[in-house]
Amino acid sequence: MIPNSVLSIDEYAFSSNKKLNNIIFESKSSIQTIGDYAFNSCNLLNIIIPNSLQILGKRAFGSNKNLNTIIFETNSSLHTIKSEAFINCINIQNDIIIPESVKIIESYAFKNTNIKTFYF
């Protein structure tokens, strides 16, 4: 569990950790930034993005081939989804509701996923 005292997860922090299949943010998370490649090439199954997050880094969750659900919490502060954030997450099955707060979605953010519908 990532405690609510954590404000940032730096680039490459958990990258390529094949044993990592679940991330849980403590209730009332204070996380503001998930850095570039932070969870790239892990074995994540699901992710709930806390509403405190403001910036989702480049390839932050890229190449998590088992990832099948992404949920953004309501009342989100997220304003930027950087390039390739979810690239090659080929098993994402759910529709994605992009938070109203998002102002920038960079190139290839959702490339090579099986997401059928995005809601804005």
PLY file of the C-alpha trace (Angstrom):
ply
format ascii 1.0
element vertex 120
property float x
property float y
property float z
element edge 119
property int vertex1
property int vertex2
end_header
0.00 0.00 0.00
1.26 3.44 -0.91
0.70 5.68 2.13
-1.14 8.97 1.80
2.03 10.80 2.87
3.68 10.04 -0.50
3.49 13.04 -2.86
5.48 11.70 -5.80
6.68 8.43 -7.28
9.84 9.15 -9.24
10.76 7.93 -12.68
11.59 4.23 -13.00
10.74 3.67 -9.31
9.13 0.23 -9.90
9.87 -0.23 -13.60
10.18 -3.83 -14.83
9.23 -5.31 -11.45
7.56 -8.45 -12.80
6.35 -9.51 -9.34
4.32 -6.32 -8.92
0.70 -7.01 -9.87
-1.26 -4.68 -7.60
-0.95 -1.08 -6.43
-3.19 0.26 -3.71
-3.13 3.89 -2.73
-4.16 4.55 0.85
-7.48 6.33 1.31
-7.25 10.11 0.83
-4.03 9.76 -1.13
-1.87 12.87 -1.53
0.01 11.61 -4.58
0.48 14.41 -7.10
2.90 12.96 -9.65
3.65 9.51 -11.00
6.93 9.88 -12.87
8.02 8.66 -16.28
8.27 4.86 -16.51
7.39 4.52 -12.79
5.42 1.27 -13.28
6.43 0.47 -16.86
6.63 -3.25 -17.73
5.29 -4.58 -14.44
2.49 -7.17 -14.20
-0.27 -4.89 -12.94
-3.83 -6.16 -13.24
-5.90 -3.11 -12.20
-5.22 0.49 -11.27
-7.36 3.08 -9.54
-5.86 6.52 -10.11
-6.33 8.67 -6.98
-8.11 11.99 -7.40
-5.11 13.86 -5.97
-2.91 12.92 -8.96
-2.07 15.89 -11.19
0.52 14.54 -13.65
0.78 11.02 -15.05
4.24 10.58 -16.54
5.44 9.22 -19.86
4.98 5.43 -20.01
4.02 5.50 -16.34
1.98 2.31 -16.83
3.21 1.34 -20.30
3.61 -2.29 -21.33
1.61 -3.75 -18.45
0.24 -6.45 -20.71
-2.03 -7.93 -18.00
-3.60 -4.61 -17.04
-7.32 -4.89 -17.69
-8.95 -2.05 -15.71
-8.15 1.64 -15.29
-10.37 3.78 -13.09
-9.91 7.48 -12.39
-11.41 8.48 -9.04
-14.12 11.14 -9.13
-13.28 14.80 -8.44
-9.91 14.29 -10.09
-7.10 16.87 -10.09
-5.38 15.18 -13.04
-4.52 17.69 -15.75
-1.84 15.94 -17.83
-1.53 12.41 -19.22
1.89 12.28 -20.83
2.83 10.39 -23.97
2.58 6.62 -24.01
1.22 6.55 -20.44
-0.66 3.30 -21.16
0.99 2.20 -24.41
0.94 -1.55 -25.09
-1.53 -2.32 -22.30
-3.25 -4.72 -24.65
-5.74 -6.23 -22.20
-7.52 -3.12 -20.98
-11.19 -4.05 -21.28
-13.16 -1.30 -19.58
-14.46 1.94 -21.06
-12.39 4.89 -19.89
-13.88 8.00 -18.34
-11.34 10.78 -18.75
-11.72 13.25 -15.86
-13.03 16.71 -16.67
-9.88 18.16 -15.13
-7.64 16.69 -17.86
-6.42 19.42 -20.21
-3.58 17.59 -22.01
-3.39 14.06 -23.37
-0.07 13.65 -25.15
0.72 11.49 -28.17
0.22 7.73 -28.05
-1.10 7.86 -24.47
-3.43 4.91 -25.12
-1.73 3.34 -28.17
-2.04 -0.44 -28.60
-4.81 -0.90 -26.06
-8.19 -2.53 -26.65
-10.21 0.31 -25.17
-13.39 0.65 -27.20
-14.89 3.81 -25.71
-13.55 6.96 -24.10
-15.87 9.35 -22.30
-14.94 12.99 -21.72
0 1
1 2
2 3
3 4
4 5
5 6
6 7
7 8
8 9
9 10
10 11
11 12
12 13
13 14
14 15
15 16
16 17
17 18
18 19
19 20
20 21
21 22
22 23
23 24
24 25
25 26
26 27
27 28
28 29
29 30
30 31
31 32
32 33
33 34
34 35
35 36
36 37
37 38
38 39
39 40
40 41
41 42
42 43
43 44
44 45
45 46
46 47
47 48
48 49
49 50
50 51
51 52
52 53
53 54
54 55
55 56
56 57
57 58
58 59
59 60
60 61
61 62
62 63
63 64
64 65
65 66
66 67
67 68
68 69
69 70
70 71
71 72
72 73
73 74
74 75
75 76
76 77
77 78
78 79
79 80
80 81
81 82
82 83
83 84
84 85
85 86
86 87
87 88
88 89
89 90
90 91
91 92
92 93
93 94
94 95
95 96
96 97
97 98
98 99
99 100
100 101
101 102
102 103
103 104
104 105
105 106
106 107
107 108
108 109
109 110
110 111
111 112
112 113
113 114
114 115
115 116
116 117
117 118
118 119
